[in-house]
Amino acid sequence: QVKLVESGGGLVQPGGSLRLSCEASGIIVTLAKMGWYRQAPGNQRELVAVITTTNARYYPESLGGRFAISRDNATNTVSLQMNSLEPEDTGVYYCASISTRTYWGQGTQVTVSS
């Protein structure tokens, strides 16, 4: 059974940074295509970062290079480093294992506000 548990969200001022973590069980993150998504109130869930099984990384151009996805084999976690945060980055952030079936975590709230 695949389980993904996100942590690290919270309230941060504009310009600040946060690091989200996703602890996985039931899968090996280095052998899976993993992603981070976010959903703001009233909006659809959108992709913010992907790391493939060959370590290729993808980010939407709209993020301007502010986010970075990584994974750690020792702890079986996937992380999302977010820098220069803006109020528009506010939302619930979800970790996902992307395959023929996508598994989701429960999400962690990120609020960017002064």
MARBA-664383 format. One record per residue (C-alpha): residue number from 1; residue in three letters; x, y, z. Coordinates in pm, 1 decimal. Layout:
N
PT num residuo        X        Y        Z
PT NUM     ALA        X        Y        Z
...
//
This chain:
114
PT num residuo        X        Y        Z
PT   1     GLN      0.0      0.0      0.0
PT   2     VAL    141.3    334.8   -104.3
PT   3     LYS    134.8    610.4    153.9
PT   4     LEU    267.1    963.0    110.7
PT   5     VAL    286.8   1202.9    403.6
PT   6     GLU    371.5   1567.4    348.0
PT   7     SER    514.8   1802.9    606.5
PT   8     GLY    685.3   2140.4    628.2
PT   9     GLY    405.6   2374.1    535.8
PT  10     GLY    320.8   2685.0    729.9
PT  11     LEU    296.1   3061.3    725.8
PT  12     VAL    581.8   3254.3    566.6
PT  13     GLN    630.6   3615.4    468.3
PT  14     PRO    671.6   3716.7    104.2
PT  15     GLY   1030.0   3661.9     -3.9
PT  16     GLY   1079.4   3382.1    245.1
PT  17     SER   1155.5   3016.2    192.7
PT  18     LEU   1003.1   2684.4    291.0
PT  19     ARG   1109.9   2326.7    243.8
PT  20     LEU    839.6   2065.3    207.3
PT  21     SER    902.5   1696.9    262.9
PT  22     CYS    713.1   1390.5    151.3
PT  23     GLU    781.8   1066.8    332.9
PT  24     ALA    689.2    765.4    123.3
PT  25     SER    607.7    407.8    213.2
PT  26     GLY    504.4    126.7    -16.7
PT  27     ILE    721.0    265.2   -295.2
PT  28     ILE   1087.3    349.7   -346.3
PT  29     VAL   1104.2    715.2   -444.2
PT  30     THR   1423.1    674.6   -647.1
PT  31     LEU   1244.6    418.4   -865.7
PT  32     ALA    932.1    626.5   -918.4
PT  33     LYS    829.6    938.5  -1101.3
PT  34     MET    743.0   1180.2   -823.1
PT  35     GLY    580.5   1518.5   -828.8
PT  36     TRP    456.6   1812.0   -627.2
PT  37     TYR    127.9   1980.3   -704.3
PT  38     ARG    -56.4   2267.7   -545.1
PT  39     GLN   -413.6   2385.0   -526.0
PT  40     ALA   -522.6   2734.7   -433.6
PT  41     PRO   -880.4   2803.0   -320.6
PT  42     GLY  -1111.8   2808.9   -619.4
PT  43     ASN   -841.1   2685.5   -855.2
PT  44     GLN   -757.2   2353.7  -1013.0
PT  45     ARG   -467.8   2148.5   -886.0
PT  46     GLU   -153.2   2235.9  -1080.2
PT  47     LEU    184.7   2076.0  -1122.7
PT  48     VAL    482.3   2258.9   -971.2
PT  49     ALA    764.6   2006.0   -998.3
PT  50     VAL    842.4   1659.6  -1129.4
PT  51     ILE   1145.0   1433.8  -1093.5
PT  52     THR   1165.6   1129.6  -1317.2
PT  53     THR   1327.4    792.3  -1267.2
PT  54     THR   1631.0    921.7  -1461.2
PT  55     ASN   1656.1   1228.9  -1236.6
PT  56     ALA   1525.6   1467.0  -1498.8
PT  57     ARG   1342.8   1757.2  -1340.8
PT  58     TYR   1061.2   1967.4  -1477.1
PT  59     TYR    913.8   2293.4  -1350.8
PT  60     PRO    657.6   2524.4  -1506.6
PT  61     GLU    827.6   2832.6  -1651.6
PT  62     SER    587.4   3049.9  -1455.5
PT  63     LEU    772.5   2960.0  -1133.6
PT  64     GLY   1083.9   3139.6  -1254.0
PT  65     GLY   1327.6   2888.0  -1114.9
PT  66     ARG   1226.9   2949.4   -753.2
PT  67     PHE   1142.9   2585.7   -669.3
PT  68     ALA   1364.9   2278.0   -663.5
PT  69     ILE   1263.7   1914.4   -624.5
PT  70     SER   1495.6   1651.2   -482.6
PT  71     ARG   1479.5   1306.2   -330.1
PT  72     ASP   1672.7   1112.2    -71.8
PT  73     ASN   1717.3    738.4   -101.1
PT  74     ALA   1826.0    697.4    261.4
PT  75     THR   1505.8    843.5    402.8
PT  76     ASN   1280.9    759.4    105.4
PT  77     THR   1160.5   1116.7     89.0
PT  78     VAL   1097.3   1372.4   -179.3
PT  79     SER   1148.2   1737.8    -96.9
PT  80     LEU   1047.0   2068.0   -249.0
PT  81     GLN   1262.8   2371.5   -173.3
PT  82     MET   1067.1   2690.6   -231.9
PT  83     ASN   1245.4   3025.3   -238.6
PT  84     SER   1137.7   3384.8   -293.9
PT  85     LEU    782.7   3291.5   -206.2
PT  86     GLU    499.8   3510.7   -325.0
PT  87     PRO    140.1   3542.6   -201.2
PT  88     GLU     35.3   3366.4   -523.2
PT  89     ASP    218.6   3055.3   -400.7
PT  90     THR    -39.4   3012.0   -126.6
PT  91     GLY   -225.4   2683.3   -140.4
PT  92     VAL   -228.9   2322.0    -37.7
PT  93     TYR     75.0   2134.7   -163.9
PT  94     TYR     45.2   1768.4   -250.1
PT  95     CYS    306.3   1503.6   -308.5
PT  96     ALA    229.5   1245.8   -576.1
PT  97     SER    367.9    921.9   -708.6
PT  98     ILE    293.8    931.4  -1080.1
PT  99     SER    244.6    604.0  -1260.9
PT 100     THR    -35.2    410.3  -1426.3
PT 101     ARG   -209.4    502.9  -1102.9
PT 102     THR   -130.9    826.5   -922.9
PT 103     TYR   -108.5    819.6   -546.4
PT 104     TRP   -157.5   1138.9   -344.8
PT 105     GLY    -63.3   1255.9     -2.1
PT 106     GLN   -305.4   1442.1    220.5
PT 107     GLY   -146.5   1779.2    148.5
PT 108     THR     22.1   2049.4    353.1
PT 109     GLN    -91.9   2411.0    370.4
PT 110     VAL    144.2   2686.6    258.4
PT 111     THR     40.4   3044.6    328.0
PT 112     VAL    249.2   3335.0    204.5
PT 113     SER    137.8   3654.4    371.5
PT 114     SER    273.3   3952.3    558.2
//
